[in-house]
């Protein structure tokens, strides 16, 4: 199980990702991009790690959406119905 990230780390990471800086999935690269802009080394490392995690999630979601878009319409409808039935249990 992973650690729970504070709201400060999540909020700051998401704001930084929205800027045009070239963050990636790698911790070391994100750490170098952040450089000395953070008030502490510990906070910089936490934010760099969360940005990497966030970028990986974005990539997985994009792949899932592309896969779903490539499916025939009747298969998508069946999956949505199955998901609704599962959620009602």
Long-range contacts (C-beta under 8 A, 24 or more apart in sequence): 5-46, 5-50, 9-43, 9-46, 9-47, 9-50, 10-50, 12-47, 13-47, 13-50, 13-51, 13-54, 14-54, 16-47, 16-51, 17-51, 17-54, 17-55, 23-51, 23-52, 23-55, 24-52, 24-55, 25-52, 25-55, 25-56, 25-59, 26-52, 27-52
